[in-house]
Amino acid sequence: MAPTKNPKTPYDQNRKFADEVFASSSRPEAWLNMARRLRSSAEIIFERENEVARRFLEYMKHLSPPTETDALSSQIALPPDVRMPDFSAALMLVAYAVENLLKGMLLAKGIVTFDKQTLPKELNKHNLKSLHLQATPKATMKAWLLLTLTEMSVWQGRYPLPTHIEKFWPTDDGSWHVVGFRWFTDEAECWIYFSDLETELRELIAAAAPFAAPIG
C-alpha cells in the first residue's frame, strides 16, 4: 500500500498560510527586498574589513622588504592586533544580493514564471554571468568580477576548498582571479552594478503595477 501523507507536517497544518507566503515570495518585490537585506549585511563586513586593511597597511609601511614578504604569506609575523583583511564573506553576500536582483528581473520581465509551487530550474542556479546574460539588464559588469562573485557564493566565501581541484582555476582564459582572493579593491564597482540593477528592477516592478504603493 502506498504511504499516506503525514497530516501533521507544518504545510498540511497551515496550507492556506503557506500558499500565501509562497505566492508572495515568488513576486519580483520579494527578490528585491532580499537583495537589499543582503547588501546591508555585506556593508557591515566591508566596513569592518576596510578598517582591518587600513591597520594592516599602516603596519606594513614600517616593515623591511623581507619581513613584508613574510607577513603577506603568513600571519605568524603579525602582532595580535594586526591581520590581513578578508572580504570573502562580504563578497559572498554581495553575490547573493546580485543574484536576487537578476532573478527578480527574470521574473519581472516574464522570462521565468512560477507554474507550480516549486522553484523554477532557471532560478535554481548561482552562475551570475549566465543570469546576467539571461536577464539582459542595462547595467554592465566585468566578466571576471561576475565570475569572482559566483565563486564566492559557490564555495570560496564559505568553504576552504571547492569540490574538485580544477575549480581553483575556474576562468575561461586560464587566469586565477579567484584563487586566494582575500583582498578586494573593487567594492565600489560592485555597488554601482548593484544600484543599477536595483533601479532597473524597481522600474520594471512599477511599470507592472503603476498604481501600487512604492517599495521602501
KOLSE-843658 format. One record per residue (C-alpha): x, y, z. Coordinates in steps of 0.5 Angstrom, whole numbers, plus 500, padded with zeros to 3 digits. Layout:
residues N
XYZ ...
//
This chain:
residues 216
500500500 503507498 505511504 500516506 502524507 503526514 498530516 502533522 507537517 507544518 505545511 499541512 497544518 498551515 496550508 493557507 498561510 504557507 501558500 500566501 507566503 510562497 506566493 508573496 515571496 515569488 514576486 520580484 519585490 521579495 527578491 529586491 528586499 532580500 538583496 537590500 538586506 544582504 547589502 546592509 550586512 555586507 556593508 558592515 563587514 566591509 566597514 570592519 575589514 577596511 579598518 583592518 586593512 588601514 591598520 595593516 598597511 600602516 604597520 607594513 610601512 615600518 617593515 623592511 622588505 624581507 619582513 614585509 614579504 614574510 608578513 604577506 605570506 603568513 600572519 605569524 610575523 604580525 602582532 596580535 592587533 594586526 592582521 591581513 584583511 579578509 573580505 571573503 564573507 562580505 563578497 559572498 553577501 555581495 554575490 547573494 545580493 546581486 544574485 537576488 537582483 538579477 533573479 528579481 529582474 528575470 521575474 519582473 521581465 517575465 523571462 522566468 515564471 512560477 507555474 507551481 510551488 517549486 523554485 524554477 530551475 532557472 532560479 536554482 543557480 548561482 552563476 552571476 555571469 549566466 544570470 546577467 546574460 539571461 536578465 540582460 540588464 542595462 548595468 554593466 560589470 567586468 566579467 572577472 568580477 562576476 566570476 569572482 563573486 560567483 566563486 565567493 558564493 559557491 565556495 570561497 566565501 564559506 569553505 576553505 576549498 572547492 569540491 575539486 582542485 581544478 576549481 581553484 582556477 575557474 577562469 576561462 582565460 587561465 588566470 587566477 583572479 579568485 585564488 587566495 582572494 582575501 584583499 579586495 579593492 573593487 568594492 565601489 564598482 560592485 556597489 555601482 553595479 548593485 545600485 544600477 541593478 536595483 534602480 532598473 528592477 524598481 522601475 520594472 516593478 513600478 511599471 508593472 503596478 503603476 498605482 502601487 505604493 512605492 517600495 521603501 
//
